[in-house]
Amino acid sequence: MSDCNEKWLVIVNPKACVGKCEKDWPEIQQILTNEKIEFDSHLTEYQGHAIDLTRNLIEEKGYRKVISVGGDGTNNEIINGIFTQKRFPTTEVTMGVIPVGTGNDWRRTFGMSVDYGENVKIIKDGVEYPHDIGKVTYYNHGDPKVRFFLNAAGTGLDEAVCKSTNALKMQGKGGAARYMLSVAKCLWNFNCMHIQLQVDDKLVFDDEILSLSLGNGKYNGGGMMMMPDAVPNDGLFDITAIRKVGMMKFATNINNIYDGTFVKNMKEVLTFRGKKIRIVSIPEHSLFLETEGETLTNSPFDFEMIQQGVRMKVKGER
């Protein structure tokens, strides 16, 4: 096995942001070169390819530094590549992000912009932040599977909107306006789901939900501040559950959802915090989950936190 410890491995998703990433990659590549960052780049060719590229190239070439060029889904795949490679402890791997995608929820928690030059400077001169990683076990037709995630996961309306938005992306359609159209359409058609929620082995909720989000980042769903008090390295999941609520009330509170005040202003909202989470649907196996844009089937879902599992490049001191 060779060793590329000093070089950055750059994984580029050309389809991110409905093809904007492919168009902008030459500009990003030039900025990296101008900043004298040594790197090898690879473009993804299919869904899940970033997982394979990251895992295989770390194991074969010895990269310890990886840059994600794309959206939250690209970040997610790279994290899964890092956590399924066997060559290095994940705490010895550093990841930087150049966001190009539609949602870009992870970078919002750290106050990072979408400016390519600024993000390259963060990768070059920013601090290494020991970042928690979520791990979820789900059951695909009864067969247990594991997925890791950097920022957040969601179920109920959250997952339905994700699925609808992904369908639009497959048609080459994206953007904030179409995302909000997906939210309205799914809210109109969605039937609340009965779940049981356990936090650190204690049953804390047994009722119908409209939506549930959990993670170690503040944002989910394209800029909605679903977990306003989340801290990405405190070893805890923040959970926000929304009970059944009318479409008009949801719509009138949309600004509060984007600034996080809805958790205090809406009586239908419940929040929890814990290290170990279990979600069971009633009837069993009827609930799906999304992790940063990917739909996972199906419940029960068992979450555990890998505290400070990877180093992320962020700006300033945190």
PyMOL commands that set and color helices and strands:
alter all, ss='L'
color gray80, all
select helices_A, chain A and resi 20-34+49-61+72-84+90-92+105-109+116-125+157-170+176-189+247-252+254-259+262-265
alter helices_A, ss='H'
color red, helices_A
select strands_A, chain A and resi 8-12+39-43+65-70+94-99+127-140+143-149+152-156+193-199+202-209+211-215+237-242+269-274+276-282+288-291+294-297+301-314
alter strands_A, ss='S'
color yellow, strands_A
deselect
rebuild
show_as cartoon
